[in-house]
Amino acid sequence: MVAQVLKETISVERKRENTQLLHLRNTEYES
């Protein structure tokens, strides 16, 4: 049960990191 929660937390963190990376790339292209 704890492992499942950890997996979900990790996946959420990864998605957040990916979104931030994409956002950084987009702002770089625009400037």
Residue pairs with C-beta under 8 A, 6 or more apart in sequence:
none
